[in-house]
């Protein structure tokens, strides 16, 4: 697990009710107003969290990577801007604006940003015995 993901995990354990950008009173944002690229690595901003889902804006500097890892929750990646590659169970998925990718719970995955890359990461609870 990469350092940035470890930090996110530690923050979640220490502060399970992470401060979110969106709320019941603030229900919209503009990507241009909140995307900030770090000089190196990844930056995350929790937009909204409830009992079932966490919506996080991820911003990665060009040439940054998120090392292979797994997560016990289902995840989606919705690319806002930039380019990169998501490796999901040894399959490469090209990431670019407009791409939506689903990552099943516990699937091995890694990411490499070719350029500055921003995406909406949604983590959701895995539904037991789902027929979908």
C-alpha positions as CSV (number, residue, x, y, z in Angstrom):
1,X,0.0,0.0,0.0
2,X,1.4,3.4,-0.9
3,X,2.2,6.1,1.7
4,X,-0.7,8.3,0.6
5,X,-3.2,5.4,0.9
6,X,-1.7,4.4,4.3
7,X,-2.2,8.0,5.4
8,X,-5.8,8.0,4.3
9,X,-6.4,4.7,6.1
10,X,-4.8,6.0,9.3
11,X,-7.0,9.2,9.1
12,X,-10.1,7.1,8.7
13,X,-9.3,5.0,11.8
14,X,-8.4,8.1,13.9
15,X,-11.3,10.2,12.6
16,X,-14.1,8.0,11.3
17,X,-16.2,11.1,10.7
18,X,-13.8,12.9,8.3
19,X,-14.7,16.5,7.5
20,X,-16.3,16.6,4.1
21,X,-16.5,19.4,1.5
22,X,-20.2,18.7,0.7
23,X,-23.0,18.6,3.2
24,X,-26.8,18.8,3.3
25,X,-26.4,22.6,2.9
26,X,-23.6,22.6,0.3
27,X,-24.7,20.2,-2.4
28,X,-22.6,21.2,-5.4
29,X,-19.0,22.0,-6.2
30,X,-17.1,22.9,-9.4
31,X,-14.1,20.7,-10.1
32,X,-12.0,23.7,-11.2
33,X,-12.5,25.2,-7.7
34,X,-11.2,22.2,-5.8
35,X,-8.8,20.3,-7.9
36,X,-5.3,20.9,-6.6
37,X,-2.3,18.9,-7.8
38,X,0.6,18.1,-5.5
39,X,4.1,18.5,-6.7
40,X,4.7,14.8,-6.1
41,X,2.4,11.9,-5.1
42,X,-1.3,12.1,-4.5
43,X,-3.7,14.3,-2.7
44,X,-7.2,13.3,-1.5
45,X,-10.2,15.4,-0.5
46,X,-13.3,13.7,1.0
47,X,-16.2,15.3,-0.7
48,X,-19.0,13.5,1.1
49,X,-19.3,10.4,3.3
50,X,-22.4,8.6,4.7
51,X,-22.9,5.2,6.1
52,X,-22.6,3.4,2.7
53,X,-20.3,5.5,0.5
54,X,-17.3,7.8,0.6
55,X,-16.8,10.1,-2.4
56,X,-13.2,11.3,-2.6
57,X,-11.5,13.6,-5.1
58,X,-8.1,12.2,-5.9
59,X,-5.4,14.3,-7.6
60,X,-2.1,12.8,-8.6
61,X,0.9,14.6,-9.9
62,X,2.3,13.4,-13.3
63,X,4.4,10.2,-13.1
64,X,3.0,9.4,-9.6
65,X,1.9,5.9,-8.7
66,X,-0.4,4.2,-6.2
67,X,1.2,0.8,-5.4
68,X,-0.8,-2.4,-5.8
69,X,-3.2,-2.9,-3.0
70,X,-6.7,-4.2,-2.3
71,X,-9.7,-2.7,-0.5
72,X,-12.6,-4.5,1.2
73,X,-15.1,-2.2,-0.4
74,X,-16.3,-1.9,-4.0
75,X,-14.8,1.2,-5.8
76,X,-15.4,3.3,-8.9
77,X,-13.0,5.6,-10.6
78,X,-14.6,8.4,-12.6
79,X,-11.8,10.3,-14.5
80,X,-12.3,14.1,-14.5
81,X,-9.1,15.1,-16.3
82,X,-5.6,13.8,-17.2
83,X,-4.2,10.5,-18.3
84,X,-3.0,7.3,-16.6
85,X,-3.3,3.6,-16.3
86,X,-5.3,1.5,-13.8
87,X,-4.0,-2.0,-13.5
88,X,-6.8,-4.2,-12.2
89,X,-6.0,-7.9,-11.6
90,X,-3.2,-7.6,-14.2
91,X,-5.4,-6.0,-16.9
92,X,-4.5,-2.4,-17.9
93,X,-7.3,0.1,-18.3
94,X,-6.3,3.4,-19.9
95,X,-7.6,6.3,-17.9
96,X,-8.6,9.6,-19.5
97,X,-11.3,12.2,-19.2
98,X,-14.7,10.5,-19.3
99,X,-13.6,7.0,-18.4
100,X,-15.5,5.2,-15.6
101,X,-14.0,2.0,-14.1
102,X,-15.4,-0.4,-11.5
103,X,-13.1,-2.1,-9.0
104,X,-14.7,-5.1,-7.2
105,X,-14.0,-5.4,-3.5
106,X,-10.7,-7.2,-2.7
107,X,-9.4,-7.0,-6.3
108,X,-5.7,-6.2,-6.7
109,X,-5.2,-2.9,-8.3
110,X,-2.6,-0.1,-8.9
111,X,-2.5,3.2,-10.7
112,X,0.1,5.3,-12.5
113,X,-0.5,8.9,-13.6
114,X,1.1,9.8,-17.0
115,X,0.0,13.4,-16.6
116,X,-1.6,15.3,-13.7
117,X,-4.7,13.1,-13.1
118,X,-7.9,13.9,-11.2
119,X,-10.7,11.4,-10.6
120,X,-13.7,10.9,-8.3
121,X,-13.1,7.7,-6.2
122,X,-16.2,6.3,-4.7
123,X,-16.0,3.5,-2.1
124,X,-19.2,1.6,-1.3
125,X,-20.1,-1.2,0.9
126,X,-20.1,-4.6,-0.7
127,X,-23.6,-6.1,-0.9
128,X,-23.6,-9.7,0.3
129,X,-25.3,-12.2,-2.1
130,X,-25.8,-9.5,-4.7
131,X,-27.4,-10.9,-7.9
132,X,-26.1,-8.0,-10.1
